[in-house]
């Protein structure tokens, strides 16, 4: 009987407490939240850069091409 009780004690001692899982879950949730916030900020920064800096240049190039085609003699 004492060997069975010793095995039960060993199994109970080997089981991790639930506090560690909760703490790990909280840490992972905080890291994922920070990642999501940073990704959103970077995405908005890239979108704003494209909208205000790159798009006007592309539009200007297409307008210049359109003006050049209008100056061509009809074929």
C-alpha positions as CSV (number, residue, x, y, z in Angstrom):
1,X,0.0,0.0,0.0
2,X,2.8,2.4,0.7
3,X,4.2,2.1,-2.8
4,X,0.8,3.2,-4.3
5,X,0.7,6.2,-2.0
6,X,4.2,7.1,-3.0
7,X,3.3,7.0,-6.7
8,X,0.3,9.3,-6.0
9,X,2.5,11.8,-4.3
10,X,4.9,11.7,-7.2
11,X,2.1,12.4,-9.7
12,X,0.7,15.3,-7.7
13,X,4.2,16.8,-7.3
14,X,4.9,16.5,-11.1
15,X,1.7,18.3,-12.1
16,X,2.3,22.0,-12.8
17,X,0.1,24.4,-10.9
18,X,-2.6,26.4,-12.7
19,X,-1.1,29.7,-11.6
20,X,1.7,29.3,-14.1
21,X,-0.6,28.6,-17.0
22,X,-2.7,31.7,-16.1
23,X,0.4,33.8,-15.9
24,X,1.8,32.5,-19.1
25,X,-1.5,33.1,-20.8
26,X,-1.6,36.7,-19.5
27,X,2.0,37.3,-20.8
28,X,1.2,35.8,-24.2
29,X,-2.0,37.9,-24.4
30,X,0.0,41.1,-23.6
31,X,2.7,40.3,-26.2
32,X,0.1,39.5,-28.9
33,X,-1.8,42.8,-28.1
34,X,1.5,44.8,-28.4
35,X,2.2,43.1,-31.7
36,X,-1.2,43.9,-33.0
37,X,-1.0,47.5,-32.0
38,X,2.5,47.9,-33.5
39,X,1.4,46.2,-36.7
40,X,-1.6,48.5,-37.0
41,X,0.5,51.6,-36.5
42,X,3.1,50.5,-39.1
43,X,0.3,49.6,-41.5
44,X,-1.3,53.0,-41.1
45,X,2.0,54.7,-41.5
46,X,2.7,52.9,-44.8
47,X,-0.8,53.7,-46.1
48,X,-0.4,57.4,-45.3
49,X,3.0,57.5,-46.9
50,X,1.6,55.9,-50.1
51,X,-1.4,58.1,-50.1
52,X,0.4,61.4,-49.6
53,X,3.7,60.9,-51.3
54,X,3.6,58.1,-53.9
55,X,0.1,58.5,-55.3
56,X,0.5,62.2,-56.4
57,X,3.7,61.2,-58.3
58,X,2.0,58.4,-60.1
59,X,-0.9,60.6,-61.0
60,X,1.4,63.3,-62.2
61,X,3.2,60.7,-64.5
62,X,-0.1,59.5,-66.0
63,X,-1.2,63.1,-66.6
64,X,2.1,63.8,-68.3
65,X,1.7,60.8,-70.5
66,X,-1.9,61.9,-71.3
67,X,-0.7,65.3,-72.3
68,X,2.1,63.9,-74.5
69,X,-0.5,61.7,-76.3
70,X,-2.7,64.7,-76.9
71,X,0.2,66.6,-78.5
72,X,0.9,63.7,-81.0
73,X,-0.4,64.3,-84.5
74,X,-3.4,62.1,-85.5
75,X,-2.3,59.1,-87.4
